[in-house]
Amino acid sequence: MIIAIPSDGQSLDTAVCVSFGRSPFYCLYDTDTQESTFIVNTAADAAGGAGIKAAQILVDNHTNIVITIRCGENSAKVLQPADIKLFKAVDLSIADNIEAYLQGKLSPLNEVHPGYHHAH
């Protein structure tokens, strides 16, 4: 199973990025191999639709779980049909959130915000 987490840096000690769609990186953690890789979010600098593009990157990387602080509805509309489950990140490092998920301590992310696509 692949867990994806928006990340401010390329280390498991890094904090979870507060922005899903404009996160600089995503940590992809493979629960089978217990290995993590970091990918650059090429959608981060998009003029619009960053969340949709970022969500598609995670779909393309065969993600099963996303652990994030918040998620916009446009991103969710890409992730949920791909059967990617959303979980609410705790205010700790990437590694701590992976461990909390594996121990069953994270709650599903049920509240999806409208996004920031009209906030100019």
Residue, then its C-alpha position, 0 to 999 in steps of 0.5 A: m500500500i502507498i501512503a502519500i503525505p504533502s511535505d515541506g521538505q524531503s525528509l521524514d523529519t519534515a512537517v506535513c505541509v498545510s497546503f495539499g495542492r501547493s505542497p513542494f513535495y509528497c512523501l510516498y511511503d510503501t508499507d510493503t517495503q517500508e521505504s519512502t521516496f519524495i517526489v516533486n509536486t510539479a503542480a505547486d506553481a500552477a496558475g490554477g487547478a493545483g489541487i486537481k493536478a496534484a491529486q492526479i499525480l498521486v493517482d498516477n503513483h498508485t497512492n492508496i492513502v493520503i494523510t493531509i491537514r486539509c483537502g479542497e473539494n476539487s482535489a477530493k473529486v479526483l482522489q475519491p473516485a480513485d478509491i484513495k482514502l483521506f486521513k487527517a494529519v496530526d501536527l507532527s512530522i511525516a514519520d510520526n504521521i505514518e506511524a500514527y496511521l499504521q497504529g490506527k490512530l488517525s481519523p478519516l478526513n471528513e471535512v473537505h473545504p471549498g478550495y481557494h480557486h476564487a480567492h483573488 
